């Protein structure tokens, strides 16, 4: 400090002018800002509108020692499903998540001739199909323009299919009679294909609108007793689900 006071007069500068120069230097220095970065982890919640579709399968009819088969041609009603999950964004283009979901749809089947009940005796089945799915999915974001990001994705997992409220409506000369049956429950392999468009509501919240195709492997459906005394066992060839997806993703700090 003493040396500085001795040198400044030689340079023609006063201490006050030196302090002013220091202040000007500090004021002109670029401001350093620490940008807030977010974690790669995110939570997601989705609702699906599941479009009705076909259900194909096989009926096995046993009466005494005789065994016959008949085709099943069923239909799924429109329904809804929900999913929650945890994901991670690896890069600006690549992310993945693990989701669990639940859905419910009504099923109705075509009529068939009941063995041992006369030529005018027909029956058809009705049931409720409840599904519980676990899916691991990977998505490729195709670039963001004005906050909008198109994406495609694919997933693998398992779906538990529970058939419940199974009834057989049998009609003959004496009228119609409804009998109850037993639905099957089993886990099945499934894969999903996704496509959609995401929009950034904020730096943390993203709105997701998309389409999902979920294909589930076939399996046992239900067993019933017919008015003619035959045992009926039904298997399906798998469940196809076409869904419109609306969801939110929240990215952690």
Secondary structure as UniProt FT lines:
FT   HELIX           2..11
FT   HELIX           15..28
FT   STRAND          41..51
FT   STRAND          54..63
FT   TURN            64..65
FT   STRAND          66..76
FT   STRAND          79..89
FT   STRAND          94..109
FT   STRAND          112..113
FT   TURN            115..116
FT   TURN            119..120
FT   STRAND          122..145
FT   TURN            146..147
FT   STRAND          148..172
FT   TURN            173..174
FT   STRAND          175..180
FT   STRAND          182..183
FT   STRAND          185..200
FT   STRAND          205..216
FT   STRAND          219..225
FT   TURN            227..228
FT   STRAND          231..236
FT   STRAND          239..251
//
